[in-house]
Amino acid sequence: MDDYITVLLNDLEDHASSFLDGAYYAAMAREDAALQALEETFTREQHRLFCAYEDSRNDSAACYQDALARQAFLLARSIFR
């Protein structure tokens, strides 16, 4: 069984579209367009290397985001006790 913070984080992620505003989606559209333009310039080897980089970057970003959110919940819990 997951601890309560993991359950809360999973629920937040599942419902993120209900609280993310238009600025987030506009930024994501710009990011997608920039990535598409960049990928069109890649050789096959550059594309392979970039995918490896992107996978590693996504893993580290997810770890950071999870740790930060977990600490925020722990701080809130200590404040409201």
N, C-alpha and C positions, 0 to 999 in steps of 0.2 A: 504494500500500500504506500502511496506517495504521501509525503508530509503535507501539511496544510498549505504551506507556501507554494509548493509545486502545484497543488490543485488550484490555488488562486491564480498563479501565473499562467497556467494552461487555460483557465477560464478567460482571463484577460486577453490572451492571444486569440482565442476562439471568437471573441466579440470585439476585436480591435476595430473592425470597420464601423462600429457604432459610435466610436469616439475619436477616430482619426478624421481630421478636417481636410478640406480641399487643398490646403497648402501641401500636405503630405502627398496626396495623389498627383499634384502638379509636379512636385519634386521627383517623384518616381517616374513620371512620364518623361521628364528631361533626362533622368539617369538612363532610362531604357533607350532613348533616342541616341544619347552619346555613346552608349555601349554598342549599339547596332552600327553606328558610324565607325567606331574603332575596329570592331570585328571584321568589317568589310575590307580593312587594310591588312589583315593578318595573313601570313603564310600558314600552311597547315601546321608546321612546327610551332610557330608563335601562338596559334590557337590552342594547341595542346598545352603549352606552357602557361598560357593565360588561364585556361580552365583549372589547371593544378593550383595556380595562385588563388583563383577565385574560391575554390573549395576550401583552401586553408584559411583564407581571409574570412569567409563565412563562418567557419568553425570558431575562429577566435572572437569574432563579433558576437556570436551567439553566447559564448561563454561569458564575455564581458557583460552583455545585456542581462543574462540570467543572474549573474553575481550582483550587479547593481540593483536590480529589482528585488532580489532576496534581501539585500541590506536595507533597502527602503522599507520593506515590510517589517523587518526586525526592529528598525528604528521606530517606526510607527507603533509597534507593539510595546516597546519600552516607554514611549512617551505617554501612551494612553493607559498604562497600568497603574 
